[in-house]
Amino acid sequence: MRYLKVIVLASVMLAGCQKTPSAEQADISPPPDSATPQSAAAPAATSSATASLSPEEPFLYIEQMKSLEGYGQVVQVKSNADMDQASLESALEKSLQTSNPQTAFSYTLEWESPRFVQIRLQMDEDNAWSGTFNLDEAVTADGRSYASIEQPYRNTVVVRSLSDQGSIHFKGIVSGTQRMIPVWNTGWVKAVDNQEYSVPSFLFYGHEEHHLVQAMTGLELTIPSFPPEEGAYGNDYGYHEMYSDRFYPGFTYMVSGNKTLYRVDLKDFTRKKLHVFDKPVYGMSSSPDGTRIAVLYAHDDYIGPGADLLVLDQKGTTLLSRENAAFLSHSDGFLSVYTLSWEDNTILILPGDNGEDNPLGKIRFDTGSGTSNVLLDEQITKQVKEDIWEHERQQDYYLLTTLKWSPDGRFAAYTSGTGTIRLYDSNERTITFVAAGVLLGWMPDGTLAWADVGGHAYTF
């Protein structure tokens, strides 16, 4: 057979999962049991599509596969009606965008029938690479469109190199400069304020050890994983340790098993128990001076959307507690991470549902006075909202919560509904493709950073 395995979920599923990180950017799936990957994959795509469509509506079934014949990937496009070949080829050529125009890349189209074409992509797999194209402008042989207003991403294809080596990429948006630091493939990358450096660090989680990488120099600290906590709570993000978003000279804080809070010595990696929670922990953050730790944990036994807040000092003594301090909609029983942070040594930024009244989904909570208010971003003007929503073809406030502004305030990087990183230029009001990866943010020198870690990764 020419193909090894199905590597990306059919794009028909993209539109229904726009707010679910693991569905916004397709992951590599395990090889099928069958020795014939095409026959194993095709029925799943067909049944999921036809279940929601009338027979008359033109529809493209898109699957991505890795080729055994040298470097390359194959995108299979099937239709429930005869395709206009010229329109599909034109749609591909006009919409193709890549993360690195200098990387060698080409493609060929192999028409197996009027309803089946294979797009064979050739790329340099030695370099991290990503790209995207959209087939909305393709039409059937009798002139009907494949585009969908209700599912704006269903004909979008995202491709990326399949390197076994993770990496952080830095790109000067104005200068065009690029550099890369080799790192590790992971399912969770955490931005860390490391007080020993004036620039950001990133923590790459692992099951046996974690790696804290200083962004500008690549200096790395390896942190061993501790044995699983007895009576630990299971979670839906795959790691039993949760580190603070701040590291201090010689120490930091960590929650083990979504249950026990520790202070961790970063020299000999011993730990001191500070507090044991009677319900699963959702998230934690420590103050800039390192003297306070804020923890959100489940309000209900069924692990619902409500979260209680506990603020402890560095010895584990309770300083403040508040029931239902945060509320983040999700299905009961799913233990995911709630993002919180300290604005300063008094003000906490707590999570909330995003919408018209709270575009960023964030609440400023004063631990001194107990008052709270919605956190707003004055840079997100009405025009910014309209431009992004028009480009994404939907009014989705979730997109605004991913915006990260450049130091000069001109550019905003965000995660698109397709899982790709886009760049908004507030001066020109243009939106361009950057890469398929995990958006990390801006460096002090104005370069944009993202991670390529072999698939989707959470960035809580």
C-alpha positions in Angstrom: 0.0 0.0 0.0 1.1 3.6 -0.6 -0.2 5.0 2.7 0.8 4.3 6.2 -1.9 5.7 8.3 -4.7 8.3 8.6 -3.1 11.3 10.4 -5.8 13.9 10.5 -9.5 13.7 11.3 -11.7 14.5 8.3 -12.2 18.3 8.1 -15.9 17.8 8.1 -15.6 17.7 11.9 -13.9 21.0 12.3 -16.9 23.2 12.3 -18.7 21.4 15.1 -15.7 21.6 17.5 -14.4 25.1 17.1 -14.1 25.7 20.9 -12.6 22.4 21.7 -8.8 22.7 21.5 -8.2 19.1 20.6 -10.6 19.4 17.6 -9.5 22.8 16.4 -6.2 21.3 15.2 -6.3 17.7 14.1 -4.1 15.2 15.9 -2.3 12.2 14.6 -4.4 9.2 15.3 -3.1 5.6 15.8 -2.8 3.3 12.8 -5.9 1.3 12.0 -5.9 -2.4 12.7 -6.7 -3.1 9.1 -3.8 -3.4 6.6 -5.9 -1.2 4.2 -6.1 2.3 5.8 -8.3 3.7 3.0 -11.1 1.2 3.6 -10.8 1.6 7.4 -11.1 5.4 7.3 -13.6 6.1 4.5 -16.8 4.7 6.2 -16.3 6.9 9.3 -16.1 10.0 7.2 -19.0 9.0 5.1 -21.3 8.1 7.9 -20.6 11.3 9.9 -21.2 13.5 6.9 -24.3 11.9 5.5 -26.0 11.8 8.9 -26.4 15.6 8.8 -26.9 16.3 5.1 -29.6 16.0 2.6 -28.5 14.0 -0.5 -28.8 17.1 -2.7 -26.2 19.2 -0.8 -22.8 19.1 -2.4 -20.2 17.9 0.1 -16.5 17.3 0.2 -15.1 14.5 2.3 -11.4 15.3 3.1 -8.9 13.0 4.7 -5.1 13.4 5.2 -2.6 10.6 5.0 1.1 10.1 5.2 2.8 8.6 2.2 5.4 5.9 2.4 6.9 7.0 -0.9 9.5 9.5 0.3 8.7 12.8 2.1 5.2 13.9 1.6 1.6 13.7 2.5 -1.6 13.0 0.7 -4.9 14.8 1.0 -7.8 12.7 -0.4 -10.8 14.7 -1.5 -14.0 12.8 -2.3 -17.4 14.3 -3.3 -21.0 13.2 -3.4 -21.3 14.8 -6.8 -19.0 15.2 -9.8 -16.5 18.0 -9.3 -15.5 20.8 -11.6 -11.8 19.9 -11.8 -10.7 23.4 -12.9 -12.5 25.1 -10.0 -11.0 22.8 -7.4 -7.5 23.2 -8.7 -7.9 27.0 -8.8 -9.3 27.1 -5.3 -6.2 25.2 -4.0 -3.8 27.4 -5.9 -5.4 30.6 -4.8 -5.8 29.8 -1.1 -2.5 28.0 -0.3 -0.5 29.7 2.4 2.7 28.4 4.1 4.6 29.2 7.2 7.9 29.5 5.4 7.8 30.4 1.7 11.5 29.5 1.5 10.9 25.8 2.4 10.8 23.5 -0.6 7.2 22.6 -1.3 5.2 21.4 -4.3 2.0 19.4 -5.0 0.4 17.3 -7.7 -3.2 16.4 -8.3 -4.1 12.9 -9.3 -7.7 12.5 -10.5 -9.0 9.0 -9.8 -12.5 9.8 -11.0 -14.7 12.9 -11.3 -15.6 12.4 -7.6 -12.2 11.5 -6.2 -8.9 13.4 -6.3 -5.6 12.9 -4.4 -3.5 16.0 -3.7 0.0 14.7 -3.2 2.1 17.2 -1.2 5.9 17.2 -1.3 7.8 19.0 1.4 11.1 19.1 3.2 10.4 17.0 6.3 13.7 18.0 7.8 12.3 21.4 8.6 9.2 22.2 10.6 6.7 23.4 8.1 3.0 24.0 8.0 0.5 25.3 5.6 -3.2 25.6 4.8 -5.6 25.8 1.9 -9.4 26.1 1.5 -11.6 24.5 -1.2 -14.7 26.6 -0.7 -14.4 28.1 -4.2 -14.6 24.7 -5.8 -18.0 23.8 -7.4 -19.7 20.8 -8.7 -19.7 20.0 -12.4 -23.2 21.6 -12.6 -22.1 24.7 -10.8 -23.2 24.2 -7.2 -20.9 25.5 -4.4 -19.3 23.3 -1.7 -19.1 26.3 0.7 -21.2 26.3 3.9 -22.3 29.3 6.0 -23.1 27.2 9.0 -19.8 25.3 8.8 -17.2 27.9 7.7 -14.1 25.6 8.3 -15.3 22.3 6.8 -13.4 22.7 3.5 -10.2 24.0 5.2 -7.1 21.8 5.2 -4.2 22.2 7.6 -1.0 20.4 6.8 2.3 20.2 8.8 5.5 18.4 8.8 5.7 15.2 10.8 9.0 15.7 12.6 9.7 13.7 15.7 11.5 16.7 17.1 9.6 19.5 18.8 10.6 23.1 18.3 10.0 26.7 19.3 9.9 29.2 16.4 10.5 32.9 16.5 9.6 35.2 13.7 10.2 38.9 13.3 6.9 40.0 11.8 8.4 43.3 10.4 12.0 42.2 9.9 11.3 38.7 8.6 14.0 37.2 10.7 13.5 33.6 11.9 15.1 31.3 14.4 14.3 28.0 16.1 15.1 26.2 19.3 14.7 22.4 19.5 12.4 21.2 22.3 10.2 18.3 23.2 6.9 17.0 21.8 4.2 17.4 24.5 0.5 17.8 25.1 0.9 20.8 27.4 3.1 23.9 27.1 2.9 26.5 30.0 4.2 30.0 29.8 6.2 30.8 32.9 7.4 34.1 34.4 10.9 33.0 35.6 12.2 35.7 37.9 15.8 34.8 37.2 15.4 36.1 33.6 13.9 39.2 32.1 12.3 37.3 29.2 9.7 34.5 29.2 10.3 30.8 29.8 8.1 27.9 28.7 7.5 24.7 30.6 7.1 21.6 28.4 5.3 18.9 30.3 6.3 15.2 30.2 5.3 12.0 31.9 8.7 11.2 33.3 10.3 14.7 33.4 9.4 18.3 32.5 11.6 20.9 30.7 11.7 24.6 31.5 13.2 26.5 28.5 14.4 30.1 28.6 13.0 31.5 25.3 15.8 33.8 24.2 18.8 31.6 25.0 17.4 28.0 25.0 18.8 27.3 28.5 16.9 24.4 30.0 16.1 23.1 33.4 15.0 19.5 33.6 12.5 18.8 36.4 11.9 15.1 37.3 8.3 14.0 37.6 7.3 12.8 41.1 5.4 9.5 41.7 1.7 9.8 41.2 -0.2 11.0 44.3 -2.1 8.4 46.4 -5.8 9.0 45.9 -5.1 11.4 43.0 -7.9 12.7 40.9 -7.9 11.7 37.2 -8.1 14.5 34.6 -8.7 15.1 30.9 -5.4 16.7 30.0 -3.1 13.8 30.7 -0.6 15.0 33.3 -0.8 14.5 37.1 1.4 17.5 38.0 0.4 21.2 37.6 3.2 23.8 38.1 2.7 27.4 38.9 3.0 30.1 36.2 5.9 31.6 38.2 9.3 30.3 39.1 11.4 32.0 41.8 15.1 31.8 42.6 15.4 28.3 43.9 11.7 27.3 44.3 8.2 27.2 42.8 4.8 25.6 43.6 3.1 22.5 42.2 -0.2 20.6 42.6 0.2 16.9 42.4 -2.7 14.6 41.4 -5.1 17.6 41.3 -5.1 17.2 45.0 -2.0 18.2 47.0 -0.2 21.6 46.9 3.6 21.5 47.4 6.5 23.9 47.5 9.2 22.5 45.2 13.0 23.1 45.7 14.5 23.6 42.2 18.0 22.6 43.3 17.5 19.2 44.8 13.8 18.8 43.8 12.6 18.0 47.3 9.1 19.1 48.1 7.2 20.4 51.1 3.5 19.6 51.5 1.4 22.8 52.1 -2.3 21.7 51.7 -4.5 18.8 50.7 -7.8 19.6 48.9 -10.9 17.6 49.4 -12.1 18.2 45.8 -10.2 18.2 42.5 -8.1 21.2 41.8 -8.9 23.1 38.6 -6.0 25.6 38.4 -3.4 27.5 40.5 -1.2 30.5 40.3 1.3 32.2 42.6 1.8 35.9 43.2 4.8 38.0 41.8 6.5 38.1 45.2 6.0 34.4 45.8 4.2 34.7 49.1 0.7 33.8 48.0 -0.8 30.8 46.1 -4.3 31.0 44.6 -6.0 27.7 43.9 -9.4 27.1 42.2 -11.0 23.7 43.0 -14.3 22.0 42.3 -17.3 23.5 44.1 -19.4 20.3 43.5 -18.6 16.7 43.9 -19.7 16.1 40.3 -16.9 18.4 39.0 -19.2 21.0 37.5 -18.5 24.5 36.2 -18.4 26.3 39.5 -15.0 26.7 41.3 -14.2 27.7 44.8 -11.1 29.9 45.5 -8.5 29.4 48.3 -5.6 31.7 48.8 -2.7 30.4 50.9 0.5 31.8 52.2 3.9 30.2 51.5 3.5 28.0 54.7 0.1 26.7 53.6 -2.0 28.9 55.9 -5.4 30.0 54.5 -5.5 33.7 53.9 -8.8 33.9 51.9 -11.6 31.5 50.8 -14.5 32.2 48.5 -17.2 29.9 47.2 -18.1 30.0 43.5 -15.4 32.5 42.7 -15.2 31.3 39.1 -17.6 29.7 36.7 -16.6 28.2 33.4 -19.1 26.2 31.4 -18.3 22.6 30.6 -19.8 19.2 30.8 -20.0 17.8 34.4 -17.4 15.3 35.2 -14.6 16.6 32.9 -11.6 17.8 34.8 -9.7 20.3 32.7 -7.6 23.3 33.6 -9.0 26.7 34.7 -6.6 29.5 33.8 -5.9 32.1 36.6 -3.1 34.5 37.3 -2.0 37.4 39.5 -2.0 40.9 38.0 0.0 42.0 41.1 0.3 40.9 44.7 -3.3 41.7 45.4 -5.4 41.4 42.1 -6.3 38.0 40.8 -7.5 37.4 37.2 -10.1 34.7 37.3 -11.7 32.8 34.4 -15.3 33.2 33.3 -17.5 32.5 30.3 -16.8 34.8 27.3 -19.5 36.7 25.5 -20.7 40.2 24.7 -20.6 41.3 28.4 -17.2 39.6 29.0 -15.3 39.4 25.6 -12.1 38.1 27.2 -13.8 35.7 29.7 -11.8 37.2 32.6 -12.7 38.7 35.9 -10.4 41.0 38.0 -10.8 40.1 41.7 -9.4 42.2 44.5 -8.3 39.9 47.3 -8.1 42.8 49.7 -11.6 44.4 49.2 -13.3 41.4 47.8 -14.7 43.4 44.8 -14.6 42.2 41.2 -15.1 43.6 37.7 -14.8 42.4 34.1 -11.4 42.7 32.6 -11.5 44.5 29.2 -9.0 45.1 26.5 -9.2 48.6 25.0 -7.3 47.5 22.0 -10.1 45.3 21.0 -12.2 47.9 19.3 -15.4 47.4 17.4 -13.4 47.5 14.2 -11.0 44.8 15.4 -14.0 42.5 16.3 -15.7 43.0 12.9 -12.5 42.4 11.0 -11.7 39.1 12.8 -15.3 37.9 12.7 -15.6 38.7 9.0 -12.4 36.8 8.2 -13.5 33.8 10.4 -17.0 34.1 9.0 -18.6 33.9 12.4 -19.2 36.0 15.4 -17.2 34.0 18.0 -16.0 35.7 21.2 -13.7 32.8 21.9 -11.4 34.0 19.1 -10.9 37.3 21.0 -9.8 35.5 24.2 -6.7 34.1 22.2 -5.5 37.6 21.0 -1.9 38.4 22.0 -0.8 41.9 21.1 2.7 42.8 19.9 4.8 45.2 22.2 4.1 48.1 19.8 0.4 47.4 19.8 0.2 47.1 16.0 -0.2 43.4 15.5 -2.4 40.8 17.3 -1.7 37.1 16.9 -4.6 34.8 17.6 -5.7 31.1 17.2 -8.1 30.7 14.4 -11.1 28.4 14.5 -9.1 26.1 12.3 -6.4 25.8 15.0 -3.9 27.8 12.9 -2.1 31.0 14.1 -3.2 34.1 12.3 -1.8 37.7 12.4 -4.0 40.7 12.5 -2.4 44.0 11.4 -4.5 46.8 13.0 -3.0 49.5 10.7 -3.7 47.7 7.4 -6.7 45.7 8.7 -5.3 42.5 7.1 -5.2 39.0 8.5 -2.5 36.5 7.4 -1.5 33.0 8.1 1.5 32.5 10.3 1.7 28.7 11.1 0.0 25.7 12.4 1.3 25.4 15.9 0.8 26.4 19.5 0.7 30.2 20.0 3.1 31.2 22.8 3.2 35.0 22.5 5.4 37.9 21.8 9.0 38.4 22.9 10.3 41.8 24.2 12.1 42.3 20.9 8.9 42.1 19.0 9.3 38.6 17.6 6.4 36.2 17.7 6.9 32.7 19.2 5.0 29.5 18.6 5.7 25.8 19.3 5.6 22.9 16.9 5.2 19.9 19.2 3.9 17.2 17.0 0.2 18.0 17.3 -2.1 20.0 19.4 -1.0 21.1 22.9 -2.9 22.9 25.6 -1.5 26.3 26.8 -3.2 26.9 30.1 
